Amino acid sequence: MKPKKLFSGRSGRGSVLLIVGLLVGSAVIRIGVGAGQAVATENPMVSEVKEEESKPKALTGSGMSPEDKSRMSEMLRTFQEREAKIAEKEDQIAVRMKALSVADEQLQRRLTVLEEAENSLRGLLALADTAAEDDLARLTAVYENMKPKQAAPLFEQMEPAFAAGFLGRMRPDAAAGIMAGLSPEVAYSISVILAGRNADVPKG
């Protein structure tokens, strides 16, 4: 009995070619995979580069480099230090202004007290002048009403300038009576003083 042919005619040849093609394709795929693994093994940087490229790049804040960020931090620290110094100076100025304001208030109060004291002193001086004038007027009237013989010894004991002051305020007749009772030396001294005062009076 003859063995059966597995493949016969054209259909047999086509099946053989198909099987051969599948085997060749499988071999090519295996060779490609093996080569890829070998390359990855020999050059690990390639896979790392591919992995890095595949990963999304992380953006640095606003695209600034570390140097720029360091400079910005330094500038910010400098500005903060300046601001702190300015604030400290402003506080010192405020304290000084407050002290000056307090000192000014105290000075104004003292000036007010001094003005009140000055006004009071002026009033007292005016009152004293008025009182002195009144006293002189009364004392002059007393000397005028005295008899010349009684008043002359008193004027003899006075300083010539003081006596001339009273005689100059008296009525001429009363002053003449007292002058007549004085010693020639005292009468002469008083006359010189009275003449000097009258010489200084402007003539019309």
LUMDODO-998091 format. One record per atom (N, C-alpha, C): residue number from 1; residue in one letter; x, y, z. Coordinates in nm, 3 decimals. Example, Ala and Ser with C-alpha at 12.3 -4.5 7.8 and 13.67 -1.06 7.14 Angstrom:
% residues 2
   i aa      c1      c2      c3
   1  A   1.319  -0.569   0.780
   1  A   1.230  -0.450   0.780
   1  A   1.320  -0.330   0.780
   2  S   1.285  -0.225   0.708
   2  S   1.367  -0.106   0.714
   2  S   1.290   0.003   0.787
***
This chain:
% residues 204
   i aa      c1      c2      c3
   1  M   0.086  -0.119   0.000
   1  M   0.000   0.000   0.000
   1  M   0.089   0.123   0.000
   2  K   0.066   0.219  -0.089
   2  K   0.150   0.336  -0.100
   2  K   0.108   0.439   0.002
   3  P   0.215   0.505   0.063
   3  P   0.181   0.611   0.161
   3  P   0.116   0.727   0.092
   4  K   0.021   0.796   0.172
   4  K  -0.049   0.911   0.117
   4  K   0.041   1.033   0.118
   5  K   0.035   1.107   0.014
   5  K   0.110   1.232   0.007
   5  K   0.043   1.339   0.094
   6  L   0.127   1.402   0.179
   6  L   0.071   1.508   0.264
   6  L   0.029   1.626   0.182
   7  F   0.108   1.659   0.086
   7  F   0.076   1.775   0.003
   7  F   0.087   1.730  -0.139
   8  S  -0.003   1.769  -0.213
   8  S  -0.001   1.728  -0.354
   8  S  -0.033   1.848  -0.439
   9  G   0.035   1.859  -0.547
   9  G   0.007   1.962  -0.646
   9  G   0.040   2.100  -0.597
  10  R  -0.031   2.197  -0.651
  10  R  -0.009   2.340  -0.619
  10  R  -0.049   2.373  -0.477
  11  S  -0.155   2.310  -0.434
  11  S  -0.199   2.339  -0.297
  11  S  -0.095   2.298  -0.196
  12  G  -0.020   2.196  -0.222
  12  G   0.086   2.154  -0.131
  12  G   0.199   2.253  -0.128
  13  R   0.239   2.301  -0.244
  13  R   0.347   2.399  -0.247
  13  R   0.306   2.529  -0.176
  14  G   0.183   2.575  -0.187
  14  G   0.137   2.699  -0.122
  14  G   0.139   2.687   0.028
  15  S   0.101   2.572   0.076
  15  S   0.101   2.553   0.222
  15  S   0.242   2.558   0.276
  16  V   0.336   2.497   0.203
  16  V   0.476   2.497   0.246
  16  V   0.531   2.639   0.252
  17  L   0.502   2.717   0.155
  17  L   0.551   2.856   0.151
  17  L   0.493   2.937   0.266
  18  L   0.370   2.915   0.298
  18  L   0.306   2.987   0.409
  18  L   0.373   2.956   0.541
  19  I   0.403   2.825   0.560
  19  I   0.468   2.784   0.685
  19  I   0.607   2.843   0.694
  20  V   0.679   2.842   0.581
  20  V   0.814   2.898   0.579
  20  V   0.810   3.047   0.611
  21  G   0.712   3.117   0.556
  21  G   0.700   3.262   0.582
  21  G   0.673   3.291   0.728
  22  L   0.589   3.210   0.790
  22  L   0.559   3.231   0.933
  22  L   0.683   3.208   1.018
  23  L   0.761   3.106   0.985
  23  L   0.883   3.077   1.059
  23  L   0.984   3.191   1.046
  24  V   0.997   3.241   0.923
  24  V   1.091   3.351   0.901
  24  V   1.048   3.476   0.978
  25  G   0.917   3.509   0.975
  25  G   0.868   3.626   1.049
  25  G   0.890   3.614   1.197
  26  S   0.868   3.494   1.250
  26  S   0.888   3.473   1.393
  26  S   1.033   3.492   1.429
  27  A   1.124   3.443   1.340
  27  A   1.267   3.458   1.367
  27  A   1.308   3.604   1.364
  28  V   1.254   3.679   1.272
  28  V   1.287   3.822   1.262
  28  V   1.241   3.896   1.387
  29  I   1.122   3.867   1.436
  29  I   1.070   3.933   1.555
  29  I   1.157   3.903   1.676
  30  R   1.200   3.772   1.687
  30  R   1.285   3.735   1.800
  30  R   1.419   3.807   1.794
  31  I   1.474   3.812   1.670
  31  I   1.603   3.881   1.654
  31  I   1.590   4.028   1.692
  32  G   1.480   4.095   1.654
  32  G   1.461   4.237   1.686
  32  G   1.448   4.261   1.835
  33  V   1.371   4.177   1.902
  33  V   1.354   4.191   2.046
  33  V   1.486   4.170   2.118
  34  G   1.560   4.066   2.074
  34  G   1.689   4.038   2.137
  34  G   1.787   4.151   2.116
  35  A   1.787   4.208   1.995
  35  A   1.878   4.319   1.967
  35  A   1.843   4.440   2.051
  36  G   1.714   4.466   2.068
  36  G   1.672   4.581   2.150
  36  G   1.715   4.565   2.294
  37  Q   1.700   4.441   2.343
  37  Q   1.742   4.417   2.481
  37  Q   1.893   4.429   2.496
  38  A   1.967   4.382   2.395
  38  A   2.112   4.391   2.401
  38  A   2.157   4.536   2.400
  39  V   2.095   4.618   2.316
  39  V   2.132   4.760   2.311
  39  V   2.101   4.828   2.442
  40  A   1.984   4.798   2.498
  40  A   1.946   4.858   2.626
  40  A   2.041   4.817   2.736
  41  T   2.088   4.690   2.728
  41  T   2.180   4.641   2.831
  41  T   2.317   4.706   2.817
  42  E   2.366   4.716   2.691
  42  E   2.497   4.774   2.668
  42  E   2.499   4.924   2.694
  43  N   2.394   5.000   2.665
  43  N   2.390   5.145   2.681
  43  N   2.268   5.184   2.764
  44  P   2.280   5.178   2.895
  44  P   2.164   5.210   2.980
  44  P   2.123   5.355   2.970
  45  M   2.213   5.448   2.924
  45  M   2.181   5.590   2.913
  45  M   2.069   5.613   2.815
  46  V   2.061   5.525   2.712
  46  V   1.957   5.541   2.611
  46  V   1.820   5.525   2.672
  47  S   1.806   5.423   2.756
  47  S   1.676   5.402   2.820
  47  S   1.645   5.512   2.918
  48  E   1.752   5.558   2.989
  48  E   1.729   5.665   3.086
  48  E   1.687   5.792   3.015
  49  V   1.752   5.823   2.900
  49  V   1.714   5.943   2.824
  49  V   1.573   5.933   2.776
  50  K   1.538   5.811   2.727
  50  K   1.401   5.792   2.679
  50  K   1.301   5.806   2.793
  51  E   1.337   5.750   2.910
  51  E   1.248   5.763   3.023
  51  E   1.233   5.908   3.066
  52  E   1.348   5.982   3.067
  52  E   1.342   6.123   3.105
  52  E   1.261   6.202   3.005
  53  E   1.276   6.168   2.876
  53  E   1.200   6.239   2.773
  53  E   1.052   6.208   2.783
  54  S   1.023   6.083   2.825
  54  S   0.883   6.045   2.837
  54  S   0.816   6.110   2.957
  55  K   0.897   6.141   3.059
  55  K   0.841   6.204   3.179
  55  K   0.813   6.351   3.151
  56  P   0.706   6.408   3.208
  56  P   0.678   6.553   3.191
  56  P   0.780   6.633   3.269
  57  K   0.834   6.735   3.205
  57  K   0.933   6.820   3.266
  57  K   0.867   6.907   3.374
  58  A   0.929   6.903   3.495
  58  A   0.878   6.985   3.607
  58  A   0.930   7.127   3.590
  59  L   0.839   7.222   3.590
  59  L   0.877   7.363   3.573
  59  L   0.923   7.421   3.705
  60  T   1.036   7.490   3.704
  60  T   1.081   7.565   3.821
  60  T   0.994   7.688   3.833
  61  G   0.970   7.731   3.955
  61  G   0.877   7.840   3.977
  61  G   0.897   7.956   3.882
  62  S   0.797   7.985   3.802
  62  S   0.796   8.094   3.704
  62  S   0.913   8.084   3.607
  63  G   0.970   7.965   3.591
  63  G   1.078   7.949   3.495
  63  G   1.208   8.010   3.542
  64  M   1.225   8.044   3.674
  64  M   1.347   8.107   3.724
  64  M   1.447   8.001   3.764
  65  S   1.572   8.035   3.742
  65  S   1.679   7.945   3.781
  65  S   1.706   7.959   3.931
  66  P   1.776   7.863   3.990
  66  P   1.809   7.874   4.134
  66  P   1.887   8.001   4.167
  67  E   1.975   8.047   4.073
  67  E   2.050   8.170   4.097
  67  E   1.956   8.290   4.106
  68  D   1.857   8.295   4.013
  68  D   1.761   8.406   4.016
  68  D   1.679   8.403   4.144
  69  K   1.641   8.283   4.185
  69  K   1.563   8.273   4.309
  69  K   1.646   8.318   4.429
  70  S   1.777   8.285   4.429
  70  S   1.865   8.328   4.538
  70  S   1.879   8.480   4.540
  71  R   1.893   8.540   4.422
  71  R   1.903   8.686   4.414
  71  R   1.775   8.753   4.462
  72  M   1.662   8.698   4.420
  72  M   1.534   8.755   4.463
  72  M   1.518   8.746   4.614
  73  S   1.561   8.632   4.672
  73  S   1.552   8.617   4.817
  73  S   1.641   8.718   4.888
  74  E   1.763   8.739   4.834
  74  E   1.854   8.836   4.893
  74  E   1.797   8.977   4.885
  75  M   1.739   9.013   4.769
  75  M   1.679   9.145   4.754
  75  M   1.563   9.164   4.850
  76  L   1.480   9.059   4.862
  76  L   1.367   9.067   4.954
  76  L   1.413   9.085   5.097
  77  R   1.519   9.013   5.137
  77  R   1.572   9.027   5.273
  77  R   1.628   9.167   5.295
  78  T   1.695   9.222   5.192
  78  T   1.749   9.358   5.202
  78  T   1.637   9.460   5.220
  79  F   1.531   9.445   5.139
  79  F   1.417   9.538   5.150
  79  F   1.352   9.529   5.288
  80  Q   1.340   9.408   5.339
  80  Q   1.279   9.390   5.471
  80  Q   1.365   9.455   5.580
  81  E   1.498   9.441   5.569
  81  E   1.587   9.505   5.667
  81  E   1.575   9.657   5.660
  82  R   1.571   9.712   5.537
  82  R   1.556   9.856   5.522
  82  R   1.423   9.903   5.579
  83  E   1.319   9.827   5.552
  83  E   1.187   9.864   5.604
  83  E   1.187   9.863   5.756
  84  A   1.256   9.765   5.814
  84  A   1.262   9.758   5.961
  84  A   1.338   9.878   6.017
  85  K   1.449   9.917   5.951
  85  K   1.524  10.033   5.996
  85  K   1.441  10.161   5.985
  86  I   1.370  10.175   5.873
  86  I   1.285  10.293   5.855
  86  I   1.176  10.299   5.962
  87  A   1.117  10.183   5.990
  87  A   1.013  10.179   6.093
  87  A   1.071  10.217   6.229
  88  E   1.194  10.170   6.258
  88  E   1.258  10.204   6.385
  88  E   1.285  10.354   6.394
  89  K   1.334  10.413   6.284
  89  K   1.360  10.557   6.283
  89  K   1.230  10.636   6.300
  90  E   1.123  10.588   6.235
  90  E   0.994  10.656   6.250
  90  E   0.947  10.652   6.394
  91  D   0.969  10.538   6.460
  91  D   0.931  10.529   6.602
  91  D   1.013  10.627   6.686
  92  Q   1.144  10.635   6.658
  92  Q   1.228  10.729   6.733
  92  Q   1.183  10.873   6.710
  93  I   1.152  10.907   6.585
  93  I   1.105  11.043   6.554
  93  I   0.974  11.071   6.625
  94  A   0.885  10.972   6.628
  94  A   0.757  10.991   6.696
  94  A   0.777  11.016   6.845
  95  V   0.871  10.942   6.906
  95  V   0.900  10.962   7.049
  95  V   0.956  11.102   7.073
  96  R   1.049  11.145   6.985
  96  R   1.107  11.279   7.000
  96  R   1.002  11.388   6.981
  97  M   0.915  11.368   6.882
  97  M   0.810  11.467   6.858
  97  M   0.717  11.477   6.979
  98  K   0.688  11.363   7.039
  98  K   0.603  11.365   7.158
  98  K   0.672  11.438   7.273
  99  A   0.803  11.411   7.290
  99  A   0.879  11.480   7.395
  99  A   0.883  11.630   7.370
 100  L   0.903  11.669   7.242
 100  L   0.904  11.811   7.209
 100  L   0.768  11.875   7.234
 101  S   0.662  11.800   7.205
 101  S   0.528  11.853   7.228
 101  S   0.504  11.876   7.377
 102  V   0.548  11.781   7.460
 102  V   0.533  11.796   7.604
 102  V   0.616  11.915   7.654
 103  A   0.741  11.926   7.603
 103  A   0.826  12.038   7.644
 103  A   0.765  12.171   7.601
 104  D   0.706  12.174   7.480
 104  D   0.643  12.298   7.432
 104  D   0.525  12.337   7.520
 105  E   0.446  12.238   7.560
 105  E   0.334  12.267   7.648
 105  E   0.382  12.324   7.782
 106  Q   0.488  12.263   7.837
 106  Q   0.542  12.314   7.964
 106  Q   0.596  12.456   7.947
 107  L   0.663  12.481   7.834
 107  L   0.716  12.615   7.808
 107  L   0.604  12.717   7.796
 108  Q   0.496  12.680   7.728
 108  Q   0.382  12.772   7.715
 108  Q   0.321  12.802   7.851
 109  R   0.310  12.699   7.935
 109  R   0.256  12.723   8.070
 109  R   0.347  12.817   8.149
 110  R   0.478  12.796   8.138
 110  R   0.571  12.883   8.210
 110  R   0.564  13.026   8.158
 111  L   0.554  13.040   8.026
 111  L   0.543  13.175   7.970
 111  L   0.416  13.243   8.019
 112  T   0.308  13.165   8.027
 112  T   0.182  13.222   8.077
 112  T   0.197  13.268   8.222
 113  V   0.265  13.184   8.302
 113  V   0.287  13.221   8.443
 113  V   0.373  13.347   8.451
 114  L   0.479  13.353   8.368
 114  L   0.565  13.471   8.369
 114  L   0.490  13.597   8.325
 115  E   0.405  13.584   8.224
 115  E   0.327  13.700   8.179
 115  E   0.233  13.748   8.289
 116  E   0.170  13.651   8.358
 116  E   0.082  13.690   8.468
 116  E   0.160  13.757   8.580
 117  A   0.281  13.702   8.609
 117  A   0.363  13.763   8.714
 117  A   0.409  13.902   8.673
 118  E   0.443  13.919   8.545
 118  E   0.486  14.051   8.498
 118  E   0.373  14.152   8.507
 119  N   0.253  14.108   8.465
 119  N   0.139  14.200   8.475
 119  N   0.110  14.237   8.620
 120  S   0.122  14.135   8.707
 120  S   0.099  14.163   8.849
 120  S   0.205  14.260   8.904
 121  L   0.331  14.238   8.860
 121  L   0.439  14.327   8.907
 121  L   0.418  14.469   8.856
 122  R   0.375  14.481   8.732
 122  R   0.348  14.616   8.679
 122  R   0.238  14.684   8.759
 123  G   0.136  14.604   8.792
 123  G   0.029  14.663   8.872
 123  G   0.079  14.708   9.009
 124  L   0.165  14.624   9.070
 124  L   0.219  14.660   9.201
 124  L   0.308  14.784   9.191
 125  L   0.389  14.792   9.084
 125  L   0.475  14.909   9.068
 125  L   0.392  15.035   9.046
 126  A   0.289  15.019   8.964
 126  A   0.202  15.135   8.943
 126  A   0.135  15.177   9.072
 127  L   0.090  15.078   9.150
 127  L   0.029  15.109   9.278
 127  L   0.129  15.173   9.373
 128  A   0.256  15.119   9.370
 128  A   0.358  15.177   9.457
 128  A   0.391  15.320   9.415
 129  D   0.398  15.342   9.282
 129  D   0.425  15.478   9.236
 129  D   0.314  15.574   9.278
 130  T   0.191  15.523   9.263
 130  T   0.077  15.607   9.302
 130  T   0.080  15.635   9.452
 131  A   0.109  15.528   9.529
 131  A   0.114  15.546   9.675
 131  A   0.227  15.640   9.714
 132  A   0.344  15.621   9.646
 132  A   0.457  15.709   9.678
 132  A   0.425  15.854   9.643
 133  E   0.362  15.870   9.528
 133  E   0.325  16.005   9.487
 133  E   0.226  16.067   9.586
 134  D   0.132  15.985   9.629
 134  D   0.035  16.035   9.726
 134  D   0.104  16.070   9.858
 135  D   0.200  15.984   9.898
 135  D   0.273  16.012  10.023
 135  D   0.353  16.141  10.012
 136  L   0.420  16.156   9.897
 136  L   0.499  16.278   9.877
 136  L   0.409  16.402   9.876
 137  A   0.294  16.386   9.812
 137  A   0.203  16.500   9.806
 137  A   0.155  16.539   9.946
 138  R   0.120  16.439  10.027
 138  R   0.074  16.467  10.163
 138  R   0.186  16.526  10.249
 139  L   0.308  16.468  10.234
 139  L   0.419  16.519  10.313
 139  L   0.457  16.661  10.272
 140  T   0.448  16.687  10.143
 140  T   0.476  16.824  10.096
 140  T   0.375  16.921  10.153
 141  A   0.248  16.877  10.154
 141  A   0.143  16.963  10.210
 141  A   0.168  16.990  10.358
 142  V   0.219  16.888  10.431
 142  V   0.249  16.907  10.573
 142  V   0.358  17.011  10.591
 143  Y   0.465  17.002  10.508
 143  Y   0.574  17.099  10.521
 143  Y   0.528  17.241  10.483
 144  E   0.440  17.246  10.386
 144  E   0.390  17.378  10.345
 144  E   0.309  17.444  10.456
 145  N   0.235  17.364  10.531
 145  N   0.148  17.420  10.635
 145  N   0.223  17.448  10.767
 146  M   0.346  17.398  10.773
 146  M   0.425  17.427  10.893
 146  M   0.479  17.571  10.886
 147  K   0.507  17.625  11.001
 147  K   0.570  17.758  11.005
 147  K   0.714  17.745  10.954
 148  P   0.763  17.842  10.881
 148  P   0.900  17.833  10.827
 148  P   1.005  17.808  10.934
 149  K   0.990  17.868  11.052
 149  K   1.089  17.847  11.157
 149  K   1.091  17.702  11.206
 150  Q   0.974  17.633  11.198
 150  Q   0.965  17.493  11.240
 150  Q   1.017  17.399  11.130
 151  A   0.990  17.434  11.004
 151  A   1.028  17.347  10.893
 151  A   1.176  17.361  10.858
 152  A   1.233  17.480  10.879
 152  A   1.371  17.504  10.838
 152  A   1.471  17.408  10.905
 153  P   1.463  17.382  11.038
 153  P   1.557  17.287  11.099
 153  P   1.549  17.147  11.039
 154  L   1.429  17.105  11.000
 154  L   1.414  16.972  10.936
 154  L   1.487  16.968  10.801
 155  F   1.468  17.072  10.722
 155  F   1.533  17.076  10.590
 155  F   1.685  17.092  10.604
 156  E   1.726  17.151  10.719
 156  E   1.869  17.164  10.742
 156  E   1.936  17.027  10.760
 157  Q   1.860  16.930  10.811
 157  Q   1.914  16.797  10.836
 157  Q   1.905  16.706  10.712
 158  M   1.824  16.743  10.616
 158  M   1.805  16.659  10.496
 158  M   1.923  16.672  10.401
 159  E   1.937  16.573  10.314
 159  E   2.031  16.584  10.204
 159  E   1.984  16.695  10.111
 160  P   2.074  16.775  10.055
 160  P   2.032  16.885   9.969
 160  P   1.942  16.842   9.853
 161  A   1.973  16.729   9.793
 161  A   1.891  16.683   9.680
 161  A   1.751  16.645   9.726
 162  F   1.743  16.577   9.844
 162  F   1.612  16.538   9.897
 162  F   1.531  16.661   9.935
 163  A   1.595  16.755   9.999
 163  A   1.527  16.880  10.039
 163  A   1.483  16.960   9.918
 164  A   1.568  16.962   9.814
 164  A   1.532  17.035   9.691
 164  A   1.410  16.973   9.627
 165  G   1.395  16.840   9.639
 165  G   1.277  16.774   9.583
 165  G   1.148  16.823   9.646
 166  F   1.147  16.836   9.779
 166  F   1.027  16.888   9.847
 166  F   1.004  17.036   9.815
 167  L   1.109  17.115   9.823
 167  L   1.094  17.258   9.798
 167  L   1.046  17.286   9.657
 168  G   1.088  17.201   9.562
 168  G   1.042  17.220   9.425
 168  G   0.895  17.190   9.406
 169  R   0.834  17.112   9.496
 169  R   0.692  17.078   9.486
 169  R   0.604  17.178   9.564
 170  M   0.668  17.256   9.650
 170  M   0.590  17.348   9.734
 170  M   0.550  17.474   9.657
 171  R   0.457  17.546   9.719
 171  R   0.422  17.679   9.669
 171  R   0.544  17.770   9.683
 172  P   0.563  17.861   9.593
 172  P   0.682  17.950   9.602
 172  P   0.695  18.024   9.734
 173  D   0.585  18.074   9.791
 173  D   0.594  18.150   9.916
 173  D   0.637  18.062  10.032
 174  A   0.583  17.937  10.037
 174  A   0.621  17.846  10.145
 174  A   0.766  17.804  10.132
 175  A   0.811  17.776  10.007
 175  A   0.950  17.737   9.985
 175  A   1.044  17.852  10.020
 176  A   1.005  17.976   9.988
 176  A   1.091  18.092  10.018
 176  A   1.105  18.111  10.166
 177  G   0.998  18.089  10.243
 177  G   1.003  18.105  10.388
 177  G   1.100  18.004  10.449
 178  I   1.097  17.879  10.400
 178  I   1.187  17.775  10.455
 178  I   1.332  17.807  10.417
 179  M   1.354  17.849  10.292
 179  M   1.489  17.880  10.246
 179  M   1.550  17.994  10.330
 180  A   1.466  18.086  10.372
 180  A   1.515  18.200  10.452
 180  A   1.565  18.155  10.588
 181  G   1.512  18.043  10.640
 181  G   1.552  17.996  10.772
 181  G   1.672  17.901  10.767
 182  L   1.725  17.867  10.649
 182  L   1.838  17.774  10.637
 182  L   1.970  17.849  10.646
 183  S   2.074  17.773  10.678
 183  S   2.208  17.832  10.679
 183  S   2.249  17.864  10.535
 184  P   2.338  17.961  10.519
 184  P   2.378  17.999  10.383
 184  P   2.434  17.881  10.301
 185  E   2.512  17.793  10.363
 185  E   2.569  17.681  10.290
 185  E   2.462  17.585  10.237
 186  V   2.366  17.546  10.322
 186  V   2.259  17.454  10.280
 186  V   2.169  17.520  10.178
 187  A   2.137  17.649  10.202
 187  A   2.051  17.720  10.108
 187  A   2.117  17.729   9.971
 188  Y   2.250  17.747   9.969
 188  Y   2.321  17.756   9.842
 188  Y   2.319  17.621   9.768
 189  S   2.344  17.512   9.840
 189  S   2.344  17.379   9.778
 189  S   2.208  17.347   9.718
 190  I   2.101  17.379   9.794
 190  I   1.966  17.350   9.742
 190  I   1.937  17.438   9.621
 191  S   1.982  17.560   9.624
 191  S   1.957  17.652   9.512
 191  S   2.027  17.604   9.385
 192  V   2.149  17.553   9.401
 192  V   2.221  17.500   9.282
 192  V   2.147  17.381   9.222
 193  I   2.097  17.295   9.309
 193  I   2.024  17.176   9.258
 193  I   1.896  17.219   9.188
 194  L   1.823  17.309   9.247
 194  L   1.699  17.355   9.184
 194  L   1.727  17.427   9.052
 195  A   1.835  17.504   9.047
 195  A   1.870  17.575   8.924
 195  A   1.910  17.476   8.815
 196  G   1.981  17.370   8.853
 196  G   2.019  17.268   8.755
 196  G   1.898  17.197   8.697
 197  R   1.799  17.169   8.781
 197  R   1.677  17.103   8.731
 197  R   1.602  17.195   8.635
 198  N   1.593  17.323   8.671
 198  N   1.521  17.416   8.585
 198  N   1.596  17.442   8.453
 199  A   1.729  17.428   8.458
 199  A   1.807  17.448   8.334
 199  A   1.781  17.340   8.234
 200  D   1.748  17.221   8.285
 200  D   1.722  17.108   8.193
 200  D   1.582  17.114   8.133
 201  V   1.497  17.201   8.184
 201  V   1.360  17.210   8.133
 201  V   1.365  17.283   7.999
 202  P   1.306  17.227   7.891
 202  P   1.307  17.294   7.760
 202  P   1.229  17.424   7.763
 203  K   1.283  17.524   7.697
 203  K   1.217  17.655   7.694
 203  K   1.129  17.666   7.572
 204  G   1.008  17.723   7.590
 204  G   0.914  17.734   7.481
 204  G   0.939  17.860   7.397
***
